[in-house]
Amino acid sequence: MKYFAVVVFETVMRLLFSLPRFRLANALKSGFLRLCGASVGRHVVFYPGVWICTGRNLRVGDHVDFALDVLVTSDGGVRIGDRTLIGYRSQILSSNHAIPAGRGRIFGAGHVRKAVEIGADVWIGANCVVLPGVTIGDGAVVAAGSIVTKDVPAYSVVGGCPAKPIKMRD
């Protein structure tokens, strides 16, 4: 029965989130996430291909834009502030595989879950990865292709692999 529920969830998610970003489709997507336990604000836009696992522990503010093929894992908790843009094929990860001590087996070692906080008026460029436990401050910009491993101060511009400060926004 557990596997049936997973198959149904993933099938509905895949079909629903393949719809274009029209107002009615976005309302259906937001409603589905709310049924899964998420808190979703007003006027949230989901481009086709967005994948959110599982929806619980997810808080999305108003006027947030998820571009094409964005992935969000919310097991560890994800909060996204108002007026935030998340670029094409970016990933926001709040959980990851655990690395066992010594030479223990990686397979079956479990997961590490840490909350991700993204402030208001943030722009995350295309193909970025935000790792578990990261906080991105209000007004920050993350350059395309960056891997964010540490906290990003408010109103800063960061980029690179790993993401490093480039400048402060004036």
N, C-alpha and C positions, 0 to 999 in steps of 0.2 A: 504494500500500500504506500509505503514511504517513497519508493521509486516512481510509482504512478503519479504522486503529487509533484515530484520533481519534474517529470516529463511534461505534465500539464502546465506547470509554472513556466518552464523554459519555452514551451511551444507558444503559449499566449504572449510571453515577453517578446519572442522573436517576431511573431506576426504583428503585434501591436507597434513595436518600435521600428518596424520597417516602413511604417506609414510616413508620408511626407509631413513637413512641419506646419501644416495648416492649423488654424485655431481649434477646430473640433478634434483633430487628431491629438494635439497637445493636451487638450482637456481630458481626453480618454487616457492618455499616458500618465498624466498627473493623478487621475483618479485611481488607476491601477496601482501606482506606487503608494498612494494613501491606503489602499486595501492591504498592502503588504507591510504597513506600519510606518511609512515615511511621512514626514511633514514637508509638503511642497507648497511654496508660495504662489502668488498670482503671476500670470503672464510669463510662465516658464516655457522656453522653446526647446524642443527636442528634435534635432535633425535625425534622419533615418540612420539606423545602425547603432544608436546609443545602447549600451548594455550596462544595467545596474544590478549588482548582486548584493544583497537580496532585496534591498529596499529598507529593511528595518535599520535603525540607528542612522538614518539619513535625514538631515534637515537642509532644505533648499529655500533660500530667500526669494524675494520678488524679482522679476525681470532678469532671471538667470538664463543664459544661452549655452546649451550643450551642442557643440558642432558634430559633424559627421563622425561616427565610429568612436565616440568617447566611451571609455570604460571606467566605471566607479565600483569599487568593492567597499561595502559599507559595514562589514562585520565588526570592525573596530570602532566605528563611529565616524561620520563625515558631516561637517557643517559647512555650508557654502552661503556666504553673505549675499545681500541684495546687489543687483546690477553687475554681476560677475560674468565674464566671457571665458568659456573653456574651448580651446581651439581643436581643430580636426585631429582625430586619432590620439588624443591625450589620454593618459591614465592617471586616475586618482586611487591609490591603493592604501587601504587602512588595515590590511592584513597581509602576511607573507609567511612563507614556510620557516619553521624554526630550524636552527642549526644546532644539532646536539653537541654536547661536550665531547672532547677527545675525538675518537674515531667511530662514534656511534652512528647508527644508520640514519640517513637523511629521510628516506622513505618511511612514513609513519611517525616522524618526530613531532608532528603537530604543527600548529600555527601560532604566530605572534600577532596579536591584535593591538593596534595603537591608533588613537583618534587622529584625524586630519581636520584642521581648521583652516578655512579659506575665508578671508575677510570680505568686506563690501568693496565694490568698484575695483575688483582685481581682473587682470587680463592674463590668462595662461595661453601662451602661443601654441601653435600646432605641434604635434608629436612630442609633447612633454610628458614626463613621468614624475608624479609626486608620491614619495614613499611614505610608509606609515610613520606616524608621530610628528609630522611636519605641521607647522603653523605658518600660514602666509598672511601677512598683515594687510590692513586696509590700503587700497590704492596701489598695491604692488603690481609690477609687470614681470612676467616670466618669459624670457625669450624663447622662440621656437627651438625645439630639439633639446631643451634642457632637462637634466635629471636633478630634481630637488631632493636633497638628502638632509638638509638642515633648515631651521626656521628662516623665514624671509622677513626682514623688517618692513614696517609700513612705509609706503611711498618710495620703495626702492625698486630698481630695475636689476634683475639678476639674469645670468645666462651661463651656459656651458654644461660640461659633464665632469664633475658635479657642478651644479649651479653656484656661481660666485657673484658677489656684488659688482655691478658695472657702474652705476651712478645712483644718485638720489633724484627723485622727481622734485622739481622746484614748484 
